[in-house]
């Protein structure tokens, strides 16, 4: 964690194969899961995690945060063929909380709506 209470960003890539559609079509990706009760828009760690005091943030590669459970999601342009949908994830310390180092897991569902 740095002084801002954030870890380094880690790539998260969804690979879409054999896409076929009209020119200029897009996909809207929404992310759903258990939201951190102290950090709205951040993914909560699973209860089996030994790490504590952090939530998981998700963003597009341009730095725009994509909040968990927000129906606006994030839109990506597609081309015919294979497409990589790139996000980045990071750990964000909870304000006023101690961070406990340990292993963690979290689960989310990505929904793809072709528009």
N, C-alpha and C positions, 0 to 999 in steps of 0.2 A: 504494500500500500504506500502511496506517496503522501505528501503532506495534505493534499486535498481529500484524503480518505478514499482514494480510488486505486484499483489495480491497473495494470497494463491491459489494453484491449486485446481480445482473443478473437480470431476470425470464426464465424459460423456461416457455413455455406450450404445452401439448398441447391441441388443440381436437378434442373428440369431437362428432360430428354425428349427429343423428337417433337418439339413444339411446332404447331402448324396453325396459322391464323392470318387474318388480313394484315396489310401493312400498318404499322403503328399501333399494334395492340399491346395491352398491358396486363399485368397481374397485380392484384391487391393482396397483400399478405397481412393477415391479422394473427397476433400472438395471444394465446389464452393460457392461463394457469393460475396457480394460487398466488395472489398478490401479497406482497409484504405489507403487513398491517401498519408498519411505521414509515414506509416509503411508498406512497402511491405510485403506480406505474412500474414498480420494480418487482421482479419475480422473487418469491420467498424460497428459502432453502427448505428441502424436505426435512421432516422432523427427525430422521435418522442421522442427519449430518452432525459431525462433531464440531465443525466450525460454527461460530455464532457472531452476531453483531453486524452482519452484512446482508445485503440483498444483491440481486443480479440485475444489471441494467442491460438493455439491448438498444442498438442504434444502427442506422444505415452507415455506410462507409463515408458519407459526407458529414457525419456527426449529428444528424437529426435523430433524437431519441424516439424510439418506437415503444410506447407504453404498453405494458401487459394489460389485456382485457379492454383495450381501446378499439372501438369498432372502426375508427378511421384507418388503422393499420398503416402500411407503407406501400406505395405504388412503384412498380418497376417496369420499364419498357422491355418488351420481348422481341426477339427476332426468330425467324424460322430456324429450326434445328435445336441445338443444345444451348441452354442458358444457365448461368450461375447467378443465384440470388444471394448477394453478400450482405451479411450483418456483422456486427462486432458485439461481443459481450464483455462486461467487466463487473468486478465486485465493487460495491459502494458501501462504505461504512455508514452505520446508522448514527445519526446525530446524538451526541451525548452518551453513547454506548461504548463499552469496551469491546474490542475485537478479539475473539478466541480463534487461534490458528487451528486448523484441522481439516479433515476431509469433508467434502460436501457433495450433495446431488440436488438436482432440481428438475422438474419436468414441465414442459410446455407443449402446447399443440399449435402447430402452424397451419392456418387455413388459407388456401389459394383460391382466389376468385378471379377468373379471367374476364377482363373488361375491354 
